[in-house]
Amino acid sequence: MIEEIIVSLGALFGLIWSIRNKDTFPIVISSGLFLGVLIAVLFSSIYRPLGFYIYMLFVLLAAIYALIKDGLVLRQRIFLLLISASVFTYWLFAINHWHGNLWLFMIIPVLAFIGWLVCKVKIRNELGFVIIMVVDAIAVIFEYWVKRM
């Protein structure tokens, strides 16, 4: 329950951040991520997978954005791809019930975001959807940590 609240608030903040910056493609990605979170959190278990699939689609769209967006330097592309690819891989494994230490996939976005802050990479427009994915990663790690205690 607390994880759902954390992810919902993170998604709302990320959407507001993207709307404030007025760059169209990050707004679309953040809106899709927010919609996926909203469906997964608010609706019954019948519609929950739909929310996850929408979320995964827009995480994949964030990875495509990192590859095709003009004006991004290599460091920005690497950080965006690290975050989006690891979040996508986690949810792909989790939804398909594939085995492995899934929570390790979610450490990568957190470490990449910390590296992003330390290296002072400029990501004003992309920060909205990056925050949504990093907050999702933190919530998954928190959930795993709580279950293991």
N, C-alpha and C positions, 0 to 999 in steps of 0.2 A: 504493500500500500504506500509506504513512504517513498519507495523508488518511483512509483507512478507519479506522485506529486512532484518529486524532484525533476523528473524528465519533462513533465507538463510545464512546469515553471521555466525550465531551461529552454524548451521549445517556444514558449511565448516570448521570452526575452530575445531569443535568436530571430524570431519573426519581426519583432518590433525593431531590432537593430537593422535588419535588412531593409525594412520599409523606410527607415530614416535615411539610409544612404542612397536610395532611389536608383540603384542599378538593377535592371530588369531581370537578368538571369539569376543572380543570387536571391532575388525576391521569389522567383518561381521555385527555386530549390528549397528555400526556407519554408515557403507555403506548403509545398508537398510534404516535407518532413513534419511540419506541424500538423497537417491533416492526418498523416499516418499515425502520429502519436495520439492525436485526439480520438481517432477511431479505435485504436488498440486499448486506450485507457477507459473510454466512456461506454463503449458498447459491449454487448454480451459476448460470451465466448464464441458464438457463431460467427460474428463479424471481426473478431480479434485478428485472425490470420490475414484478413483483407488489409487491416491497418499495418501489419508487419510487411506485407508485400508492397504496399504503397511507400512505406518508409524505405524499404530496400531499393525500390526503383529510383527514388530521388537521391539516395546515397550513391547509387551507380551513376546518376546524372551529375552529381558533384565530382565524381572521378573523371567523367568525360569533360566536364567544365575545366578541370585542372589540366587536361591534355590539350584542349583546343583554344582556350582563352588567349587572345593576343595581349601582350603587355605584361604577362607574368614571367618573372625570372625563374631560373631553374630551381632555386631554393624554395620559392613559393610553390611551384609545381610538386616538388618532392614532398613537402609537408602536407599539402592537400591530398596527394595520392596515398601517403602513408595513413592518414586519418580515415579517409573514405574507404580505402581498400580493406583495412582491418575491420572496420565496423561492418562493411558488407559481408566479409568472410565470416565474422562471428554470427550474424543473423542467418546467413545461409546454412551454416552448420547447425545452429540451434533449431531452426524451423524444420530441417530435414532429419533431426535427431541423429546426426553423425557424431561419432564418439571423439573424444579428445578433451584436453584442458581448454575449453572454450574461453574461459575468462582471461586467459593469457593473450588472446587476440585483442582484448579491450585495454590491455596495458599499453599497447602501442600508440593509440590515439592520445592517451594522457601524457606519455613521454614525449610524443611529437609536439603536443601543445606546449609543454614546458620548454622544450627545445626552441619552439617558435618564439616564446616569450624571451628566452635568454639570448637568442640570436637577433632579436629585434627586427624580425621580418615584417614588412608592411603588408597588412591584409585587411584594410579597412572594409572593403566591400564584401569579402568572403567571411568575415568574422561571425556573421549571423548564423550561417549553416554550420560553420565549424564548431561554434558553441553548442549547438543542438547535438551534434555527434559526440562531442567530448563529454557533455553532461550525461548522455546516454551511456557512454563507456564508464563514467564514474558510478552511475547508478547500478550497472551490472556488476562492477567490482564490489560495490557496497553490499549488494544482495548476496553475492557469493560469500563475502566475509561474514555476514550475519548468519547465513545458513551453516557455516562451518563452526560457529561458536557454540 
